[in-house]
Amino acid sequence: MTFEEKISRIDAIIQLMNKIDTPLEQQMALYEEGYKLINECSEFLEESEKKIIDINQKMENAD
């Protein structure tokens, strides 16, 4: 699943959890899925930031 797909799924999970008629068991499963996806997205963003910093440092050293 791509980063964008994960963000879309998190949004869908939030929508489902906000529905009053969503059973508690389903909400717990959705919460767990959402938590996992948020962690994966956070890790991806941290790795991306490190790559950008590394690229910028290499570009500055090349000058």
N, C-alpha and C positions, 0 to 999 in steps of 0.2 A: 504494500500500500504506500502510495507517495505521501509526502508531507501534506500536500493540498487535500488529498483524500482523507487523511487523518483529521485535519481541521474540519472538513465537512462532516465527518462522522461525529466528532465531538459536538458540533453544532446540533446535529440530529439528536444526539443523546440528551443534550440540554433541553431541547424541545420536548422530548418524550418524558423526561423527568419532571417537567413543569406541568404536565397534564395531571389533573386531579384523579382521573380514573386509572392511572397506571398502578398495577398491583405492587405492593412493597417488595415482593421477591424479584420482580422484574426491575424495579428501581435499584435494588442492591446489585444486580448483575450489570445494569447499565453504569452504575457508579464505578464498579470495578473496571469495566471496559474503558470508560472515560479516563479514569485515573492512569491506567496503563498507557493509553494513547497520549495523554498529556505528558507523561514522563518521556515517552519516545520522541515526541516533538521537541521537548526541552533539550534532550540529549543531541538531537539533530542540529538545533540552533546553536548550541554550545560548540559543537564540532565545526559548524560552518563559520562561526565567529573566529575560531582558532585558525582556520584555513585562510580567512580574509586577512587576519593580522600577519600571518606568515607570508602571504603574497605581497602585502604592502611593505613588509620589512625587506623582502628580496628586491622589490622594485626600488626602494630607497637606497639599498646597498649597490644596486647596479648603476646608479647615477654617479 
